[in-house]
Amino acid sequence: QVQLVESGGGLVQAGGSLRLSCEASGRTFNRYGLGWFRQAPGKEREFVGRISSGSFRYYTDSLKGRFTINRDNAKNTVYLQMNSLKPEDTAVYFCAADPAGGSSWSIWGQGTQVTVTS
């Protein structure tokens, strides 16, 4: 069973960049779809994007062009590169795995805080 550990969150000025990492344990990592989500205080969890085991990517339209998901199977790690950050991007960011397919997102990381100041 895969476990996910996130890192890379922090404080950044508007217009800056951050790269979040999510390192996974488990020998079946290469077969899993992986996704990123975020949740701001008082708001529901929001889908950011996903990457399939074959590296097909899909993003929320409003974030497309600023956020990029990549995976490195050799390192058991998925990344979220965030550029041109805005204050409204402030949230706790989570990675998730989809071992069963169909975007079930049954395995989650602990989350990492991203704060964007103006």
DSSP file (Angstrom, degrees, kcal/mol; ACC not computed):
  #  RESIDUE AA STRUCTURE BP1 BP2  ACC     N-H-->O    O-->H-N    N-H-->O    O-->H-N    TCO  KAPPA ALPHA  PHI   PSI    X-CA   Y-CA   Z-CA
    1    1 A Q              0   0    0      0, 0.0     2,-0.2     0, 0.0    24,-0.1   0.000 360.0 360.0 360.0 131.2    0.0    0.0    0.0
    2    2 A V        -     0   0    0     24,-0.1     2,-0.4    22,-0.1    24,-0.2  -0.471 360.0-162.1 -77.2 144.0    1.4    3.4   -1.0
    3    3 A Q  E     -A   25   0A   0     22,-0.8    22,-2.0    -2,-0.2     2,-0.4  -0.974   9.2-145.9-123.2 143.7    2.0    6.2    1.5
    4    4 A L  E     -A   24   0A   0    104,-0.4     2,-0.4    -2,-0.4   106,-0.3  -0.917  13.0-174.5-117.5 132.9    2.4    9.8    0.5
    5    5 A V  E     -A   23   0A   0     18,-2.3    18,-2.7    -2,-0.4     2,-0.2  -0.989  13.9-156.6-128.3 121.0    4.6   12.4    2.1
    6    6 A E  E     +A   22   0A   0     -2,-0.4     2,-0.3    16,-0.2    16,-0.2  -0.623  18.1 160.4-100.8 155.0    4.5   16.0    0.9
    7    7 A S  E     +A   21   0A   0     14,-2.2    14,-2.7    -2,-0.2   105,-0.1  -0.956  38.7  74.0-156.8 169.9    7.0   18.8    1.1
    8    8 A G        +     0   0    0      1,-0.3    11,-0.3    -2,-0.3    14,-0.1   0.304  58.2 132.1 105.1  -7.6    7.8   22.2   -0.5
    9    9 A G        +     0   0    0     12,-0.1    -1,-0.3     9,-0.1     2,-0.3  -0.233  24.8 116.8 -70.0 166.3    5.2   24.4    0.9
   10   10 A G  E     -e  114   0B   0    103,-0.7   105,-2.6   102,-0.1     2,-0.4  -0.989  61.3 -46.0 166.6-163.9    6.0   27.8    2.3
   11   11 A L  E     +e  115   0B   0     -2,-0.3     2,-0.3   103,-0.2   105,-0.2  -0.853  53.1 166.2-103.2 130.7    5.6   31.6    2.1
   12   12 A V  E     -e  116   0B   0    103,-2.5   105,-2.3    -2,-0.4     2,-0.1  -0.993  33.5-113.9-144.7 147.9    6.1   33.3   -1.3
   13   13 A Q  E >   -e  117   0B   0     -2,-0.3     3,-2.3   103,-0.2    72,-0.2  -0.468  49.8 -83.2 -77.6 153.0    5.3   36.7   -2.7
   14   14 A A  T 3  S+     0   0    0    103,-2.8    72,-0.2     1,-0.3    -1,-0.1  -0.298 119.5  29.6 -54.4 136.8    2.8   37.1   -5.5
   15   15 A G  T 3  S+     0   0    0     70,-3.1    69,-0.6     1,-0.3    -1,-0.3   0.241 100.0 112.9  92.1 -11.8    4.4   36.4   -8.8
   16   16 A G    <   -     0   0    0     -3,-2.3    69,-2.4    69,-0.2     2,-0.3  -0.099  58.7-122.7 -84.1-174.1    6.8   33.9   -7.4
   17   17 A S        -     0   0    0     66,-0.2     2,-0.3    67,-0.2    66,-0.2  -0.931  19.6-177.2-133.5 152.4    7.1   30.2   -7.8
   18   18 A L  E     - B   0  82A   0     64,-2.1    64,-3.3    -2,-0.3     2,-0.5  -0.982  14.7-148.8-142.1 150.9    7.1   27.0   -5.6
   19   19 A R  E     - B   0  81A   0     -2,-0.3     2,-0.3   -11,-0.3    62,-0.2  -0.976  14.5-157.9-121.8 117.8    7.5   23.4   -6.4
   20   20 A L  E     - B   0  80A   0     60,-2.7    60,-2.2    -2,-0.5     2,-0.4  -0.700   6.9-156.7 -91.0 144.5    5.7   20.9   -4.2
   21   21 A S  E     -AB   7  79A   0    -14,-2.7   -14,-2.2    -2,-0.3     2,-0.4  -0.932  11.3-169.4-121.7 146.4    6.9   17.3   -3.9
   22   22 A C  E     -AB   6  78A   0     56,-2.0    56,-2.2    -2,-0.4     2,-0.4  -0.910  11.1-164.2-135.4 106.1    5.0   14.2   -2.9
   23   23 A E  E     -AB   5  77A   0    -18,-2.7   -18,-2.3    -2,-0.4     2,-0.4  -0.770   8.9-158.8 -96.0 134.8    7.2   11.2   -2.3
   24   24 A A  E     -A    4   0A   0     52,-3.4     2,-0.3    -2,-0.4   -20,-0.2  -0.850  10.0-151.7-116.0 145.6    5.5    7.8   -2.2
   25   25 A S  E     +A    3   0A   0    -22,-2.0   -22,-0.8    -2,-0.4     3,-0.1  -0.790  52.4  80.6-103.8 158.1    6.4    4.4   -0.8
   26   26 A G  S >  S-     0   0    0     -2,-0.3     3,-1.0   -24,-0.2   -24,-0.1  -0.028  73.5-112.1 116.8 138.8    5.2    1.2   -2.3
   27   27 A R  T 3  S+     0   0    0      1,-0.2     3,-0.3     2,-0.1    -1,-0.1   0.599 109.6  61.0 -79.4 -11.5    6.2   -0.9   -5.2
   28   28 A T  T >   +     0   0    0      1,-0.2     3,-1.5     2,-0.1     4,-0.4   0.211  67.3 112.5 -99.2  15.0    3.1   -0.2   -7.3
   29   29 A F  G X   +     0   0    0     -3,-1.0     3,-1.7     1,-0.3    -1,-0.2   0.868  69.0  61.4 -54.7 -41.3    3.7    3.5   -7.5
   30   30 A N  G 3  S+     0   0    0     -3,-0.3    -1,-0.3     1,-0.3    -2,-0.1   0.708 102.7  51.7 -63.4 -20.5    4.3    3.5  -11.3
   31   31 A R  G <  S+     0   0    0     -3,-1.5     2,-0.3     2,-0.1    22,-0.3   0.519  92.5  97.4 -92.3  -6.9    0.8    2.1  -12.0
   32   32 A Y    <   -     0   0    0     -3,-1.7     2,-0.3    -4,-0.4    68,-0.0  -0.622  68.6-132.8 -91.3 138.8   -1.1    4.8  -10.0
   33   33 A G  E     -F   98   0B   0     65,-0.8    65,-2.4    -2,-0.3     2,-0.4  -0.635  29.6-154.6 -73.3 147.6   -2.7    7.9  -11.2
   34   34 A L  E     -FG  97  51B   0     17,-2.9    17,-3.0    -2,-0.3     2,-0.3  -0.963  12.5-175.0-131.4 144.6   -1.7   10.8   -9.0
   35   35 A G  E     -FG  96  50B   0     61,-2.7    61,-2.2    -2,-0.4     2,-0.4  -0.917  17.8-139.4-137.7 162.0   -3.5   14.1   -8.3
   36   36 A W  E     +FG  95  49B   0     13,-2.9    12,-2.6    -2,-0.3    13,-1.6  -0.975  23.0 174.0-121.9 139.0   -3.1   17.4   -6.6
   37   37 A F  E     -FG  94  47B   0     57,-2.8    57,-2.8    -2,-0.4     2,-0.3  -0.880  11.3-156.6-133.6 164.6   -5.9   19.2   -4.6
   38   38 A R  E     -FG  93  46B   0      8,-2.4     8,-3.5    -2,-0.3     2,-0.4  -0.988   3.8-163.6-144.4 155.9   -6.0   22.3   -2.5
   39   39 A Q  E     -F   92   0B   0     53,-2.1    53,-2.5    -2,-0.3     6,-0.2  -0.948   5.5-161.2-144.2 118.8   -8.2   23.6    0.3
   40   40 A A    >   -     0   0    0      4,-0.4     3,-2.2    -2,-0.4    51,-0.1  -0.611  46.0 -76.4 -91.3 157.0   -8.4   27.1    1.6
   41   41 A P  T 3  S+     0   0    0      0, 0.0    -1,-0.1     0, 0.0     3,-0.1  -0.291 118.5   7.7 -55.8 131.1   -9.9   28.0    5.0
   42   42 A G  T 3  S+     0   0    0      1,-0.2     2,-0.3    -3,-0.1    -3,-0.0   0.494 112.6 101.0  77.0   4.0  -13.7   27.8    4.9
   43   43 A K  S <  S-     0   0    0     -3,-2.2    -1,-0.2     1,-0.0     2,-0.1  -0.823  74.4-105.2-120.0 158.8  -13.8   26.3    1.4
   44   44 A E        -     0   0    0     -2,-0.3    -4,-0.4     1,-0.1    -6,-0.1  -0.375  51.3 -81.3 -75.4 158.9  -14.3   22.9    0.1
   45   45 A R        -     0   0    0     -6,-0.2     2,-0.4    -2,-0.1    -6,-0.2  -0.373  49.9-150.9 -59.6 136.8  -11.4   20.9   -1.3
   46   46 A E  E     -G   38   0B   0     -8,-3.5    -8,-2.4    -3,-0.1     2,-0.3  -0.936  12.1-121.9-119.7 134.5  -10.6   21.9   -4.9
   47   47 A F  E     +G   37   0B   0     -2,-0.4   -10,-0.2   -10,-0.2     3,-0.1  -0.558  28.5 175.3 -71.9 133.7   -9.2   19.7   -7.7
   48   48 A V  E     -     0   0B   0    -12,-2.6    12,-2.4     1,-0.4     2,-0.3   0.809  53.6 -56.6-103.7 -53.2   -6.0   21.1   -9.1
   49   49 A G  E     -GH  36  59B   0    -13,-1.6   -13,-2.9    10,-0.2    -1,-0.4  -0.975  41.7-138.4-179.5 171.6   -4.8   18.5  -11.6
   50   50 A R  E     -GH  35  58B   0      8,-2.4     8,-2.0    -2,-0.3     2,-0.4  -0.964   1.6-154.4-145.1 160.1   -3.9   14.9  -12.2
   51   51 A I  E     -GH  34  57B   0    -17,-3.0   -17,-2.9    -2,-0.3     6,-0.2  -0.996  19.4-138.6-137.9 132.9   -1.3   12.8  -14.0
   52   52 A S    >   -     0   0    0      4,-2.6     3,-1.9    -2,-0.4   -19,-0.1  -0.244  33.3 -98.8 -83.8 173.5   -1.9    9.3  -15.2
   53   53 A S  T 3  S+     0   0    0    -22,-0.3   -21,-0.1     1,-0.3    -1,-0.1   0.768 129.2  51.1 -62.7 -24.8    0.5    6.3  -15.0
   54   54 A G  T 3  S-     0   0    0    -23,-0.1    -1,-0.3     2,-0.1     3,-0.1   0.241 123.3-107.7 -94.6  11.9    1.2    7.1  -18.7
   55   55 A S    <   +     0   0    0     -3,-1.9     2,-0.3     1,-0.3    -2,-0.1   0.677  65.1 153.5  69.7  21.9    1.9   10.8  -17.9
   56   56 A F        -     0   0    0      2,-0.0    -4,-2.6     1,-0.0     2,-0.3  -0.679  30.7-152.8 -73.4 136.5   -1.3   12.1  -19.4
   57   57 A R  E     -H   51   0B   0     -2,-0.3     2,-0.3    -6,-0.2    -6,-0.2  -0.867  20.9-178.8-120.1 146.4   -2.2   15.4  -17.6
   58   58 A Y  E     -H   50   0B   0     -8,-2.0    -8,-2.4    -2,-0.3     2,-0.3  -0.991   9.5-172.8-142.1 136.5   -5.4   17.2  -16.9
   59   59 A Y  E     -H   49   0B   0     -2,-0.3   -10,-0.2   -10,-0.2     2,-0.2  -0.915  35.7 -96.9-127.7 151.6   -5.7   20.6  -15.1
   60   60 A T    >>  -     0   0    0    -12,-2.4     3,-1.6    -2,-0.3     4,-1.3  -0.490  42.8-122.0 -58.6 135.7   -8.5   22.8  -13.8
   61   61 A D  T 34 S+     0   0    0      1,-0.3     3,-0.4     2,-0.2    -1,-0.1   0.852 108.6  56.4 -55.8 -39.7   -9.0   25.4  -16.5
   62   62 A S  T 34 S+     0   0    0      1,-0.2    -1,-0.3     3,-0.1    -2,-0.0   0.713 113.9  40.0 -68.3 -19.4   -8.3   28.3  -14.3
   63   63 A L  T X> S+     0   0    0     -3,-1.6     3,-2.0   -15,-0.2     4,-1.9   0.550  83.8 119.3-104.1 -12.3   -4.9   27.0  -13.3
   64   64 A K  B 3< S+c   67   0A   0     -4,-1.3     4,-0.1    -3,-0.4   -15,-0.0  -0.332  78.1  24.4 -60.0 131.1   -3.8   25.7  -16.7
   65   65 A G  T 34 S+     0   0    0      2,-0.6    -1,-0.3    -2,-0.0     3,-0.1   0.008 121.8  55.7 100.9 -27.3   -0.7   27.4  -17.9
   66   66 A R  T <4 S+     0   0    0     -3,-2.0    17,-2.0     1,-0.2     2,-0.4   0.744 103.1  52.3-102.2 -34.0    0.5   28.4  -14.4
   67   67 A F  E  <  -cD  64  82A   0     -4,-1.9    -2,-0.6    15,-0.2     2,-0.4  -0.855  62.5-173.8-110.3 140.6    0.6   24.9  -12.7
   68   68 A T  E     - D   0  81A   0     13,-2.3    13,-3.1    -2,-0.4     2,-0.4  -0.999  10.1-153.6-135.9 132.2    2.4   21.9  -14.1
   69   69 A I  E     + D   0  80A   0     -2,-0.4     2,-0.3    11,-0.2    11,-0.2  -0.888  19.8 169.6-104.9 133.8    2.4   18.3  -12.7
   70   70 A N  E     - D   0  79A   0      9,-1.6     9,-3.2    -2,-0.4     2,-0.4  -0.948  16.3-153.0-135.0 159.1    5.2   15.9  -13.4
   71   71 A R  E     - D   0  78A   0     -2,-0.3     2,-0.5     7,-0.3     7,-0.2  -0.990   7.6-161.8-134.3 146.2    6.2   12.5  -12.0
   72   72 A D  E >>> - D   0  77A   0      5,-3.1     5,-1.9    -2,-0.4     3,-0.9  -0.900   6.2-173.4-124.8  97.6    9.5   10.8  -11.6
   73   73 A N  G >45S+     0   0    0     -2,-0.5     3,-0.7     1,-0.3    -1,-0.1   0.826  83.2  60.9 -64.8 -31.7    8.9    7.1  -11.3
   74   74 A A  G 345S+     0   0    0      1,-0.2    -1,-0.3    -3,-0.1   -44,-0.0   0.818 114.2  36.4 -64.0 -29.5   12.5    6.4  -10.5
   75   75 A K  G <45S-     0   0    0     -3,-0.9    -1,-0.2     2,-0.2    -2,-0.2   0.369 105.9-126.6-101.3   2.2   12.2    8.6   -7.4
   76   76 A N  T <<5 +     0   0    0     -3,-0.7   -52,-3.4    -4,-0.5     2,-0.4   0.902  68.2 130.2  52.8  44.7    8.6    7.6   -6.6
   77   77 A T  E   < -BD  23  72A   0     -5,-1.9    -5,-3.1   -54,-0.2     2,-0.4  -0.979  46.2-162.4-135.9 139.4    7.8   11.3   -6.6
   78   78 A V  E     -BD  22  71A   0    -56,-2.2   -56,-2.0    -2,-0.4     2,-0.3  -0.954  18.5-155.8-117.1 143.5    5.1   13.5   -8.1
   79   79 A Y  E     -BD  21  70A   0     -9,-3.2    -9,-1.6    -2,-0.4     2,-0.5  -0.857  15.4-157.3-120.4 150.5    5.6   17.3   -8.4
   80   80 A L  E     -BD  20  69A   0    -60,-2.2   -60,-2.7    -2,-0.3     2,-0.6  -0.934  14.2-162.1-123.9 106.7    3.4   20.3   -8.6
   81   81 A Q  E     -BD  19  68A   0    -13,-3.1   -13,-2.3    -2,-0.5     2,-0.5  -0.799   8.4-167.6 -88.5 122.1    5.3   23.3  -10.1
   82   82 A M  E     +BD  18  67A   0    -64,-3.3   -64,-2.1    -2,-0.6     2,-0.3  -0.954   8.9 176.9-118.2 118.2    3.4   26.5   -9.4
   83   83 A N        +     0   0    0    -17,-2.0   -66,-0.2    -2,-0.5   -67,-0.1  -0.771  59.4  21.0-117.1 162.0    4.4   29.7  -11.2
   84   84 A S  S    S-     0   0    0    -69,-0.6    -1,-0.2    -2,-0.3   -67,-0.2   0.902  85.0-158.4  49.3  49.8    3.0   33.2  -11.2
   85   85 A L        -     0   0    0    -69,-2.4   -70,-3.1    -3,-0.2   -69,-0.2  -0.243   9.2-159.6 -66.3 146.3    1.4   32.6   -7.8
   86   86 A K    >   -     0   0    0    -72,-0.2     3,-2.3    -3,-0.1     4,-0.2  -0.849  32.2-109.4-121.2 156.0   -1.5   34.8   -6.7
   87   87 A P  G >  S+     0   0    0      0, 0.0     3,-1.9     0, 0.0    29,-0.4   0.847 117.4  63.2 -54.8 -33.6   -2.8   35.4   -3.2
   88   88 A E  G 3  S+     0   0    0      1,-0.3   -48,-0.0   -48,-0.0    -3,-0.0   0.584  88.5  70.6 -70.5  -7.4   -5.9   33.4   -4.0
   89   89 A D  G <   +     0   0    0     -3,-2.3    -1,-0.3     2,-0.0     2,-0.2   0.542  69.6 121.3 -80.2  -7.4   -3.6   30.4   -4.5
   90   90 A T    <   +     0   0    0     -3,-1.9     2,-0.3    -4,-0.2    25,-0.2  -0.394  40.7 107.9 -60.2 124.1   -3.1   30.4   -0.7
   91   91 A A  E    S- I   0 114B   0     23,-1.9    23,-2.6    -2,-0.2     2,-0.5  -0.969  75.2 -80.8-177.0 170.1   -4.3   27.0    0.6
   92   92 A V  E     -FI  39 113B   0    -53,-2.5   -53,-2.1    -2,-0.3     2,-0.4  -0.865  48.4-147.4 -87.8 127.5   -3.2   23.6    2.0
   93   93 A Y  E     -FI  38 112B   0     19,-2.8    19,-2.0    -2,-0.5     2,-0.4  -0.846  15.2-170.2-104.6 133.2   -2.2   21.5   -0.9
   94   94 A F  E     -F   37   0B   0    -57,-2.8   -57,-2.8    -2,-0.4     2,-0.3  -0.918  12.8-149.1-120.8 143.1   -2.7   17.7   -0.9
   95   95 A C  E     -F   36   0B   0     -2,-0.4    14,-2.5   -59,-0.2     2,-0.3  -0.825  20.6-173.5-103.0 155.6   -1.5   15.0   -3.2
   96   96 A A  E     -FJ  35 108B   0    -61,-2.2   -61,-2.7    -2,-0.3     2,-0.3  -0.983  15.3-138.8-147.7 153.8   -3.5   11.9   -3.7
   97   97 A A  E     -FJ  34 107B   0     10,-2.6    10,-1.4    -2,-0.3     9,-0.7  -0.866   1.3-155.6-117.3 151.7   -3.3    8.5   -5.4
   98   98 A D  E >   +F   33   0B   0    -65,-2.4     3,-1.0    -2,-0.3   -65,-0.8  -0.636  24.4 162.0-124.3  69.1   -5.8    6.6   -7.4
   99   99 A P  T 3  S+     0   0    0      0, 0.0    -1,-0.1     0, 0.0     3,-0.1   0.783  77.0  46.4 -65.8 -26.4   -4.8    2.9   -7.2
  100  100 A A  T 3  S-     0   0    0      1,-0.2    -2,-0.0    -3,-0.1   -68,-0.0   0.565 107.1-128.4 -90.9  -9.6   -8.2    1.6   -8.3
  101  101 A G  S <  S+     0   0    0     -3,-1.0     3,-0.4   -68,-0.1    -1,-0.2  -0.078  78.6  87.1  81.4 169.8   -8.7    3.9  -11.2
  102  102 A G  S    S-     0   0    0      1,-0.2    -1,-0.1     2,-0.1    -2,-0.0   0.702 114.0 -76.5  75.3  19.8  -11.6    6.1  -12.0
  103  103 A S  S    S+     0   0    0     -5,-0.2    -1,-0.2     1,-0.1    -5,-0.0   0.888  82.5 149.0  58.2  43.5  -10.4    9.1   -9.9
  104  104 A S        -     0   0    0     -3,-0.4    -6,-0.1    -6,-0.0    -1,-0.1   0.747  36.4-158.0 -78.5 -24.4  -11.3    7.4   -6.7
  105  105 A W        +     0   0    0      1,-0.1    -7,-0.2    -9,-0.1   -71,-0.0   0.921  26.6 162.4  49.1  62.2   -8.5    9.2   -4.8
  106  106 A S        +     0   0    0     -9,-0.7     2,-0.4     1,-0.1    -8,-0.2   0.586  54.5  57.9 -90.3 -11.8   -8.3    6.7   -1.9
  107  107 A I  E     -J   97   0B   0    -10,-1.4   -10,-2.6  -104,-0.0     2,-0.3  -0.982  67.0-176.1-125.9 131.5   -4.8    7.6   -0.6
  108  108 A W  E     -J   96   0B   0     -2,-0.4  -104,-0.4   -12,-0.2   -12,-0.2  -0.919  20.7-130.6-129.6 148.6   -3.9   11.0    0.6
  109  109 A G        -     0   0    0    -14,-2.5  -104,-0.2    -2,-0.3     3,-0.1  -0.295  36.9-104.1 -81.4 178.8   -0.8   12.9    1.8
  110  110 A Q        -     0   0    0   -106,-0.3   -16,-0.1     1,-0.1  -105,-0.1   0.645  59.8-116.5 -82.5 -16.0   -0.9   15.0    4.9
  111  111 A G        -     0   0    0    -16,-0.1     2,-0.4     1,-0.1   -17,-0.2   0.114  18.1-130.0  93.1 150.5   -1.0   18.4    3.1
  112  112 A T  E     - I   0  93B   0    -19,-2.0   -19,-2.8  -105,-0.1     2,-0.3  -0.998  22.1-118.3-139.1 136.1    1.5   21.3    2.9
  113  113 A Q  E     - I   0  92B   0     -2,-0.4  -103,-0.7   -21,-0.2     2,-0.5  -0.548  23.9-171.4 -80.4 131.5    0.7   24.9    3.5
  114  114 A V  E     -eI  10  91B   0    -23,-2.6   -23,-1.9    -2,-0.3     2,-0.5  -0.992   4.5-175.7-119.6 123.1    1.2   27.4    0.7
  115  115 A T  E     -e   11   0B   0   -105,-2.6  -103,-2.5    -2,-0.5     2,-0.5  -0.981   5.3-166.7-123.3 123.3    0.8   31.1    1.5
  116  116 A V  E     -e   12   0B   0     -2,-0.5     2,-0.3   -29,-0.4  -103,-0.2  -0.942   8.6-160.3-112.8 121.9    1.1   33.8   -1.2
  117  117 A T  E      e   13   0B   0   -105,-2.3  -103,-2.8    -2,-0.5    -2,-0.0  -0.690 360.0 360.0-101.5 154.2    1.4   37.4    0.0
  118  118 A S              0   0    0     -2,-0.3    -1,-0.1  -105,-0.2  -105,-0.1   0.411 360.0 360.0 -95.0 360.0    0.7   40.5   -2.0
